[in-house]
Each structure stands twice: as C-alpha cells, then as structure tokens.
Amino acid sequence: MGLFANAGITTPQKSQLLEILERGEANPLVVKSPQDFDRLLNFVFVEVPYLPTKVKQHMANKGVANSALNEQIFDHLINRYIPLEPELAKIQAPTLILWGEQDRALHVSSVEVMRPLLREPTAVIMKDCGHLPMIERPAETARHYQAFLDSVD
C-alpha cells in the first residue's frame, strides 16, 4: 500500500496550513478568485510545474466555482476530524509512506507518528518537494513506488 502525504495524523509539529487556519486567515488551498490559484500553487509546490495559460485559467475558474464545496470539505476535515492512527495497526500489507520534505499542508513529522504504527513501513521523504510529489516530481515518485513494490515481491 502507498500513503502519499495523507491526512488524518496528529503530528508533533503543526503544518503551516494548520497555523494559518488557527489564526483565522484564509485557507490557501481554497480558490475564491483566479489570483488565489497562484497562491495555492505556490503553497503546495516547491517548484510549481509548468501549466499552459489556458489550462491554468481553466483550473483557476474551476477552483472558484468549487470554492464553497471546498470550504465545506475543509470544515468537515477539521471539525469532524477522524484520526487515522487507530486504523494503521490494522493494515497488514507492507506500506510505503511518501512525503515531501517541504510539505506546508501536512507536516512531514506525520511520518514519525505513522512508522511505529504500521506493520511493515518503508518511508521516503523527498527533499525539495512539497505536498504533491506525484505532480511536482512524478517520475521520481514513480521510481520510489516501483522500488517499494519490487522490494516486497
């Protein structure tokens, strides 16, 4: 099984996202204007991948259109929080935990909470990578996952 920067873990260190939300500031992951989309990209990536202008505009517009739903989703994630820790010990499969070292949305210290709770954990922390390693560095992420799969055959 692969867990890539997953939510649901109470971390020793708060993420920048949690600190922002606790201060009552706007959620950088919710797009309420086209300009917010750039803020979101800069928040989740260390190196923002290239997006053609038309694709970026479309994604920004979709973000604006879905802002109320996304606000509701984040509200449920925070106010109806269900911890993942009790479930981790139930996982019998070898598990890859993959995280970006510069993840500002979910702090990388989650890895140290998860590792002792899993039966067969393998952890990979990608340097100079943010919250979405599978988008920011897809080839490297795939190599890590393939190496993990090859190791458990």
KAQUIFEN-V281500 format. One record per pair of residues at least 6 apart in sequence whose ideal C-beta (glycine too) atoms are under 6 Angstrom apart, sorted by the first residue. I is the first residue (numbers start at 1). J is the second residue. D is the distance in Angstrom with one decimal. If there is no record, write none. Layout:
I;J;D
I;J;D
This chain:
1;93;4.8
1;95;4.7
2;96;4.6
2;145;5.8
3;97;5.2
4;98;4.8
5;99;5.2
5;103;5.6
5;106;5.4
5;131;5.5
7;106;6.0
8;84;3.1
9;84;5.7
9;110;4.1
9;113;5.2
11;107;4.6
11;109;4.6
11;110;4.8
12;109;4.6
13;107;4.9
13;109;4.4
15;105;5.9
15;106;5.5
15;107;4.1
16;104;4.1
17;105;4.7
27;74;5.8
28;39;5.5
28;43;4.3
29;40;5.9
30;67;5.6
30;70;4.8
30;71;5.6
31;37;5.0
31;40;5.8
31;63;2.9
31;64;5.6
31;67;5.9
32;67;4.8
34;60;4.3
37;60;3.6
37;63;5.5
41;48;4.7
43;104;5.8
44;130;5.2
44;131;4.3
44;132;5.4
45;130;4.6
45;136;5.1
46;102;4.9
46;128;5.3
46;129;5.8
46;130;4.8
85;117;6.0
88;117;3.9
88;118;5.4
89;117;5.5
92;119;5.9
94;120;3.9
94;152;4.4
95;118;5.0
95;121;5.4
96;122;5.1
96;148;4.2
97;111;5.4
97;114;5.6
97;121;5.9
97;123;4.5
98;124;4.8
98;144;6.0
99;108;5.0
99;111;5.5
99;125;5.3
100;126;5.2
100;129;3.5
100;130;4.8
100;133;5.0
101;108;5.7
101;125;5.2
101;127;5.1
102;130;5.2
103;130;5.7
103;131;4.6
105;131;4.3
111;123;5.1
115;121;4.9
115;123;5.8
122;148;5.5
124;144;4.8
126;133;5.2
129;136;5.6
129;137;5.8
130;136;5.8
133;141;4.7
134;141;4.7
